[in-house]
Amino acid sequence: MRYIINDKKYNFRSAFDTETGAYIRTGVLDENGNDTGADPFMASYPHLIDVGIMGHCIHGKTGLCAKAGIGCYQSGMLVEQPNMSTQDFRWIAEQSRGRCNQFALGGRGDPDQHEHFEEILKICRENILVPNFTTSGYGMTPEIAELCKTYCGAVAVSWYRSEYTLRAIQMLLDAGVKTNIHYVLGKNSIDEAIEHLRNNDFPKGINAVIFLLHKPAGQGTKANMLETDDPRVAEFFAEIDKRHPFKVGMDSCNVPGAVIFCKTILPESLDTCEGGRYSCYIGADIVMVPCSFDQEKRYEVSLRNMTITEAWNSDAFERFRNKMRGACLGCEKKDLCMGGCPLMPEIVFCTSEKRELFKENKT
């Protein structure tokens, strides 16, 4: 099914294919409906919502992430809250029907281990929303894989370098699920990433490998944070530039690095931070923030007292957006990366003298 969102507030149109996941949007349209070529800064409602259905991680006590060399940014080992109720999830989904394209299911733990996982997937289908999620794969079963085939657009398995990682990938592939690998890129993993890309030896049959930049949030440490002048960073992006038998993607946090180091990537294919512009995060506690990495909840809005639309147009979200609007105004590449991450400027791959970050007025 394909459907079009006509955003009258910000004068553009977007189209989404629920079968393939293809998503396109026009530039800002003039009064005659002609495309001006200028990218719309934001939408009047998020096109993707990261819904944290998991309030706690059943693997937290075992330190599954830590053993894989990954610091859980949501501190799943330390925080225990109830999972999101199906009543709250349905309330979010019904508001989003016809206005949002995808739900990225997440939170503090594997979404496929939610006690009402199948019902949550069905609620998405009822409201014409495509669910996707990332899992460690530890609790994946053939039955869950079949549910994913029926309801999900794609499933990503975190690269935890374990037997259960490969087993989960194979279960999903056997069920005919579009399967990706999510690979956290930090000082402790970049050498391995370069080697895998050179050898093209990620599991056969996967759709894509998506590289997610390590952030110093939750249990993620600054010591594992990559720096622009690390020669391995340029080496990594040189490998990204090459052709591979699988698709290669990256999160928006990596976009400044692609802008600097990649030679063959089309600028039109890059989409920088969408937080507060086209996406947001809603936790199991029904608190909404522009990005799930806002673990300090500097820009939080409780949905117990307002709708998603009201939160989207709140002062907190506008303060977040202003950090992108006001960053690096003198840089010719401003439109490509908008200064990078508004939450953690230290992770941004940029050494330009023109870099200038927006300073919030806290008075």
CORQUIKA-V510856 format. One line per field, one symbol per residue. ss: DSSP state (H for helix, E for strand, - for the rest). psi: psi as a letter, one per 20 degrees, with the letter a starting at -180 (. if undefined). Layout:
BEGIN
ss=???
psi=???
END
This chain:
BEGIN
ss=-EEEEEE----EEEEEE-----EEE---E-----E------------EEEEEEE-----HHH-HHHH------------------HHHHHHHHHHH-----EEEEEE---HHH---HHHHHHHHHH---EEEEEE------HHHHHHHHHHEEEEEEE----HHHHHHHHHHHH----EEEEEEE----HHHHHHHHHH--------EEEEEE--------HHH------HHHHHHHHHH------EEEE-HHHHHHHHHH-----HHH-----E---EEEE----EEE-----------EE-----HHHHH--HHHHHHHHHHH--------HHHH-------HHH----------------
psi=ppqpponhgjlrqqqpoigijppqqrapqaijjqoiippphrriqpippoonioirpijghikgghhjkpooijlhhhporqrpqhggghggghhipihqgqpopbbmrohijqilgghghhhgghjlpopqrpqhihjprhghhhgghghqgqppppnjkrhhghggghggghikpoprppopoahiihggggghhhilkqpqiqgqppppppqmqcjpqhhjpqqhjohhghgghhhhirqqirqprqrhhighghgghqhipphiipoapipigirrporhjkppqhqiimhilhkqppjhjrrggghhjrhghhhghhhhhjqlhjpijghhikibpigniiipnpjpiipoqpppoj.
END
